[in-house]
């Protein structure tokens, strides 16, 4: 069975379009990704409806998931410091000594922090996964040491595929002061077929000794909105949390939990689980869906406060509205920005429709 079909059966808001093709939807076979294609129509409907296909690659919780090509020069460790955005830890990548671009860390645990399925008997024996059901890869990018990895390309990312081949290296963006920003790349940037992905690598180049950067929650997804994944009308259930279908849900950065108080802008309303009960897991593969506003990510301007409507401040930046200008709000902050340029989760909705 194609792993695209297998993955589609996990409790996510919707299957990837490529998985539908494997299931036998004739109009989706061999079509170009163009405005007139059936796939393009489905993507636009998914965007409007707030339905995405999101798959965790690696949760960045465990350093043992990764191997180092040159230990003592370019190293990785799990860190529970301020770089963490989801779960308990993030991955702290350190240029322990000067790096020349050949040093890398690698993980092959790219299937919700687990190994991919091994090719069946008679094949090559390699473990790989078909990523053609998604179009983007992204993760949280930060440092608590201002200026470290502060130039784009000081870190690069590659995909390992088809028996150990390495893709084109893609430059990762610079860190910005000490805030968290979402790092997104189209999978097409890597210049390879996506049907036999085996691992991911991070390469370090031209960085001073002792500089470090932190990455968290590596995911791949089909729909990008505002340079980040559109979670839309669904979100993963927090690991080890059990919800019943119809429970009132509350958003937290670690996942949905049961609402536990009134007057909380993080409450998202009744949940549809497509099951009687579901328990969240570390792979963020169990989801709750809801109607109404859509969860997404925006970049804060000079200030964004949890619970406040945010308005346009400048190109790509959003800020608290004044108390008399609530109709100018385009989204509600689900969390406060730590500083200007921080990327934060929001509910996309317009203030004119409220109150």
Secondary structure, 3 states (H helix, E strand, C coil): CCHHHHHHCCCCCCCCHHHHHHHCCHHHCCCCCCCCCHHHHHHHHHHHHCCCCEEEEECCCCHHHEEECCCCCEEEEEECCCCCCCCCCEEEEEECCCCEEEEEEEECCCCCCCCCCECCCCCCCCECECCCCCCEEEEEEECCCCCCCCCCCCEEEEEEECCCEECCCEECCCCCCCCCEEEEEEHHHHCCCCCCEEEEEEEEECCCCCCEEEEEEEEEECCEECCEECCECEEEECECCEEECCCEEECCCCCEEECCCCCCCCEEEECECCCCEEEECCCCCCEEECCCCEEEEEEECCCCCCCCEEEEEECCEEEECCCCCHHHCCEEECCCCCCCCCEEEEEECCHHHCC
